[in-house]
Every structure is written in C-alpha cells, then in structure tokens.
Amino acid sequence: MRWRCHWTICKSPARARWCCNSRRDAKPRRRRIEGEQAMIRLQRSIIHGIRAAKTAAELHYYLQNAVELEHATIPPYLTAMFSLKPGYNVEIRQLIHSIVMQEMLHMCIAGNILIAIGGHPQINKPPFIPKYPGPLPMSIGGEDFIVGIEPFSKELVFNTFMVIEEPEDPVPVETPKLAAEDEPDYATIGEFYDAIKKKIKELGDGIFIPATVPKQVLGWFSPERLFPITDVASALHAINIIIVEGEGTSTNPNQSPGNPAHYYKFGEIYYGRRIVSTPDGGYAYAGAEVPYDPAGVYPMVSNPQDYDYQDNTQAKVRVEAFAYSYSSLLNALHQAFNGDPKRIDTAIGLMYDLKVQAVSLMETPVAPGSEKTAGPSYRYVNTQGGMDTSD
C-alpha cells in the first residue's frame, strides 16, 4: 500500500478550489472536463441476468451481446483512423489501428466462447449492426450515450472513445482534470465480463462441447491470444485477454510492458503525450509527444447516410459500394463463425477493400462544390451471397 496524491475538487462552495488530497488506497477516478459524460456503464439488470443463468443456453444471449458490443466499436474507431490523411498524424493512426485489431480479436474470442458452449453467433442479421448515431448494444451507457460515425478529433477521442474504454478502476494518471463521481446503480463493461467469467466457472467444464473446436475461428491472431476454447480454464484466460487489453489492470495501465491498454492509448492521443512511470511509482501523460495536426484530417461529414447524397453522383455510387462491401464482410464473418471458419480469409480480404473504399469516399465531395467530403455508411444491404435481412 502507498499514499497517492490525486487531484480532486473541494465539496464546500466556500472552498471551491483545486486541491491535492493524499489518500491511502484512494479509488482512482478518471479526470473530467466541463460537460463531460460519465464513464460508460450498463444497467445492473444485465449483470443480474447473467448471475441468474442456470444453463449454458441461458448465457447465449449475453455472449451474443458481447460479440455485438466488440463489433460496435470497430466502425467508429475505423472511421476516425481512415479520416487521417496519408502522411499526417502517423502515431495517432498507429495507436488507433492497434486498438481496432484488438477489438477484432475480442470479437473472435466472444464468438468462439459462444460456439464452445453450443451457441451460434448471429452476425449478418440487421439487428447486429448498430444504428449510427445511436446507443451501443444493450443500451450500454444509457440511451443518452450516443455513438456516431465521425472524422477524427480530440473531442471525439475524449468524449466517446475514452468513455467506451474506461475501466472500472482506472489507474491514477496525472492530468489537470476534474475527478468523476461513481454511479452505483450501474455496472461497467469490466463487471459484465467478470460476471460471465463467474457464471462459466460456476457451470463448470460440462457446458463445453468438444465437437465445436473445429468450428471455432482460429489462426487470425497468434495462438497465444486466439486459441481453442475447450473448458473453463481456457474460457477464463480468453476473457482475461479482453479485459486486460481493453482496460489494463487496477494497478497498471499497461496490457504488456510498454503497451498501454485501450483506455490509456486513447489518453495518449488526447493528452498528446505517451504515458510514463513517475518517480513516486505512479503514471503520467508526460512522455514523448504524440503530435496532432488538425490539417491532416479529411473534412468528412459526420454521421453520413446513403440518402444524404444526390443520385447519380460519385459520392452516392461510392457510399453504396462501401455498404455492399461491408455487408459482404458480415456475410463472410457469419459463415466463418457458423461452421466454415476458413471464410475468415475472405473476411480479411474484404477488410482491406473497405479501407480503400473509405479513403476514396473521404476524398469525394458530398456534393459538387462542397468543402465537406463523404464518408462510410455502415448499413446492411442485400448481396448476391444472400445477406439475411430477417429479424
């Protein structure tokens, strides 16, 4: 145990000033700016539902939602990354790219656990795709927490991305921001995964079906991080990867030495400095600069929709092509997680196509003479492969 110094604000109006309180084992809080939304949380009824589950089948719903949640963050993160012009903001691009790749891994892990206990991930059904702008799956963060499709900005990173990734107990990191308050009626995403871990442990090895191993999606990532789910131990280890890569631990912001968890990587982007250890054993955004040049961001219109574009324009044609490729990607993923895991290779190829198409959109004016450019629309369309449009 050690004494920590963290910034807070006095409760008394007469003493409304910044002060530094030394508190033993003080629970860390994330710093806030005026008007900031609280950390992302979900209703405790979700946690209660997991705890009440008596069979593996009763866990299917929650693991399906885990797959949907991990996917739901990818389009906003990808769009922000794609909106960075080539040759600009290289470090920011690299940080976001590393986060996106891990979100894809986490989606795979959640899907494989669902398969391992007899479930079937539903990926190419319309409800799988969030409505952007709109709430996240399970209304995480509440109906008022809206996630959109927007070009990169530091405000987007702080007010949306860091809120999504904030851990239950953030490691104190020196910043000049105001401390956040707890919301005891709600649970964090970390608690969601902890509840799933506890329920899997309670139900035991008997819920795992050996015959499902060949159906699991493997080989996309290293075997140390993406491995067969065969029993309680492997499932818990896999879920721990999701938690640590996303949140770090309650004592260390790094998921591995020199590699911060998602929340702290976004912090590095927002504060413009790498996170480093301090002489007192703490952490601070005081390392090497993470430069940001606003001129290196495409002027993409926020929350683009295909119906925003005039018919027979280049923007309209390109946004429809993007939606088609995105739907084809979901088809390939659905097939990969439902008996044909080799289809993951097709999905990976389509991901590269999406990158090219997204950048092409962001170089296309929304209308002739407009300074704003088009952007991707993440929606489902019927494809030749048979996009399932049933609910």
N, C-alpha and C positions, 0 to 999 in steps of 0.2 A: 504494500500500500504506500501511496505517497500523496503529498498535498499537491493539488493542482490549482493553478491560477487561471480563471476564465472570466471573460467579460460578460457582465450582466447589466441590468438597469435597475435602479432602486425603485421599490414599490411605492414609497411615500411621495406624494406630489411635492412636498416641501424639499425632498432630496432627489428630485428628478434630474439625475446626472449620471454620467458614466462612472462606474467604479469597478475595482478589481477585487473580487472576494476570493480568499483562499479557503477552499472547502475540501475536506477529506472525502475521497471517493465520490465526489460530486458527479451526478449523472450528466454526461455531456449533452449539449444541445447544439443544433445547427443554428448558425447565425442568420438573422433575417434582415431584410431591408424593408423600408416602409412600404406597405401594400402587398407584401409577400404572402402567398398562400401557404398554409400549413403543410407539413410533410404528408406524403401520400399515405392514406390508410384505407382499410376496408372494414365493412361492418362486422362486428363480432359474431353476428349470426352465421357468417361463413365458417368461422372457427368452430362455433358450436356444432354446426352441421358435420364437420369433419370428425369432431370428437364423438358425435353420436353414431357414426357409421359402425355397423355390425359386421359387414361383409366387404369383400373386395369390390363387388359390384356397386356398393354404395359410395365407394371412393372414385369411381369412374368420372362422375360429374365434376369433381374438384380437380382431378388431373387433366381433364379436357380443358377446364378453365385455365389451368396452369399453362398448357400449350398455347391457348389463345392469348394469354397475357404476355408470354415471352415473344410471341409474334407481333403483338400490337405495338410494341415499342420500336420495332425494326423500321417500318415506313417513315415515322418522324425522324429517327436518327439518320437513316439513309438519305432522306431528302436534304437535311441540313448539311450532310457531308457532300452530297452531289452539288450543292449550291456554291461550294467553294471553287473559285475559278482555278484552272490549272496553273501551277507555279506560285500560287498565293497560299498563305496560311497552311503551310505544309505540315507543321507539327500538330495543328488542330485537326487536320484531316486524318493524320495517323492515329491520334488518340480516339477519335470517333470510330474509325474503322476497326480498331482493336475491340471496342465495346460492341459494335454490331456483330462481329464474328463470334463473340462470346454469347450474345443473345441467341444467335443461331444454334450454338452448341446447347444452350439451356433449353431451347425448344425441342431439340433432339432428345435430350435427357428426359424431359417430361413425357414426350411421346413414347419413348422406349419403356418407361416405367408403366405407363398406361397399357401398352401392349403386353408387358410381362405379367400383368395381373388379369389378363383376359379382355381388355378394352380395345376399342378401335378408334384411333384419333380421327376426328372429322375435320378436314382441312379445306375441302373445296365446296363447302356449303356457304351460302351467302352470309348467315349469321357469324361465321368465323371472322369476317372482315369487319373491323370497327368502322363506324361512321365518323369520318374525319371532316370537320371538327366534331368532337363528341367525347363522351366518357370512355374510360378504359373498361375491359371486361370485368364483370361482377360489380360494375359501377365503383371500381376502386378509386378512392379519393373523394367519392360522392359525385352526385350529378353535376355539381358546380365546378368540378375539376375537369376542364376541357382540354383535350389534346388535339392539336391541329397538324396540318402539313404546311410547314413554313420554311423560308430560307434561313440560313444560319444567322444568329445574333447572340450576343452575350445574354440579353434578356431572356431569350428562349432557353438557353442553357440553364440559367439560374431558376427561372420561374416554372419551368416544365421538366427539363431533363434531370436536374438535381432533386426535384421533388419526387419524381418517379423512383429514383435510385436510392433515396435516403434510407439508411439503415435504422434499425430500432434504437440502437445506442451508438450514434456517431462518435468516433474518436475526436476529442477536442483538438481543433486545429486553429492556430492563432489567426484571427481575422478581426477587423474592426466593426463587426456587425452585431445586431441585437439578438439576444437569445430567444429561441422559440419555446412555447408552452406545450405541455402534454395535452393530449385529447384522450382521456381514459376510456371513453365509450367506443373507441375504435381500435383496430389491430393493424399491425404493419404487415408488409409482404413477407418479411422475415418470419413473423409469427405464423403466417399462413403455411409456409414451408415447414416450420417446426412442428405445426400441428399434424401435417401429413406424415412427417417422419415418425412422430409418436404413435400415430394410428397404424402405420405399416409395422412398426416394431410390436405393437400390441397384437395385431392379427397374425403375425408370425410368418415363417417360411412357407407355410402351406398355401398361401394365396398366390404364389408364383408358379407359373406353368412352364415347365422345361421346354415344351414344344414350340414356345413362342420365340425362342432365341434366334432361329434363322429368319424370323420376320422383323427383327429389330434393325434399325438403321445404324450401321457401324462403318468405320473406315473413313468417315468425313473428317474427323479430327484424330489426334493421336490417341492410341489405346489407353494411355494414362488418364485421359479425360473423357473419352467416349468408349465405354466398354459394355459388355452384355450385362443386363440386369437379370439376375438369377435367384436372388434371395434377399433377405432383409439387409444383410451387410452391404451388398453391392448397391442396393437402392439408397440406403442412408449415405453412403460415400458419394454417390452421384448427386444427391440433393445438397450435400455439403459443398460440392463444387459450385452449384448455382448460387448458394448463399454467400460463400467467401468471395467468388469472383464479382458478384454484384455489390456486396456490402463491406467486404473486409471482415474484420473481427471487432469485438468491443474494445480491444486493446491495441490494434494495429490496423492502419488504413490500407496496408498492402496485402494483396492476394498472394503474392510471392515477392521475394526481395527485389526492391526497386520497381515493382509493378503494382501501382495502386488499384484498388477496386473501382468499379464504375463511378460511384458517387464522387470519389476523390479525383478521378481523372477529369470529370466534368468540372470539379472545383479548380483544377489546374487551368482549365480553359477559361473559366470565368474570372479568376483572380489574376491570370496571366503569369503565373509562376508555378514551377514544379514544387511538389510537396517534399519537404526535407525534415530530417530529425533535428531537434533543437538540443542544446547542451543539457537542459533540465530533464531530458527523456521524453519530451513532448514532440509535437509536429507543427509545422508552419508552412504556409504557401510563400516561401521565401527563397526558393532555389532558382535555377536557371529560368530565364524568361521564356514564356510561351507567347510569341508575338502574334498580334492580330491586326490585320489591315482590312477595314471595312470596304475598301475599294475592291477587294478580292472576292466579293460575294455577288453572285448574279442577282439582279433586281427582280426575282421571281415573285409573282403574285401569291399571296398567302391563301391557303386552302383552295387550290384550283379544282374546278369541277369541269367535266367534259362539256356540260351545257353552257358554260361561260363563253365558249369560243364560237365564232361565226362558222357556219357551214362552208365547206369548200375552201377553208383556209389551211395553211401549213400547220398552224397550231392545232386545229381540230383533228387533222389527219394524224399528227404525231401523238396527241394525247390518247386517241382511240387505239393506236398501235401499242402504246405503253400499257393500257388497260388489258389488251389482249394478251400481251406477253406476261403480265402479272398473273392473269387468270390461268394461263398455261403453266406458270410456275407452281401455283397452288394445286393444279391437277397433278403435276409430277410429284409434288410432296405428298399429296394424299395417296397416290398409288404406292409411293415408297414406304409409307407408314401403314399400308394395308395389304401386305403380302408380297410386294415387289420391291425390296429395298434397293436393288440396283438402279431403280429410277432416280435415285439421288444424283447420279451423274448427269442426267438430263436437267434436273433442277439447278444444279450448279452452273451448267452452261447458260440457262435462262437468266440466272442472276447477273452474269456478265453482260448479257444483252440489255437487261434493264438499266445498267449503268450507262451504257452508250446512249440509250433512248432518253434517259432522264437528262443527261447533259445536253443532248440535242434540243430537248424541249426548252431548257433554260437559256438557250441561245436564240430562241424563236420569240419574237414579239407576240403578245397576246392578241394584238390587232395591228393592222398597218399603221405605222407612225407612233405606236405606243412605246414608252420607255420601259414599261413593265414587260417581263418575259413570262412565258408559260411555265407550267410545272406539272409533275406527275399526278394522276388521279388514281388512287388505289380503290378500285371497284371491281366487281365481278362482271364478266360478260360471257356469253356462250361461245365456246371454242369448238373447233372440229373434234377435239378429243372428248367433248361431252361434259362441259362444266355443269356440275349438278346445281341446279337453281331451285331445288325444292328445299323447304324449311325442315 
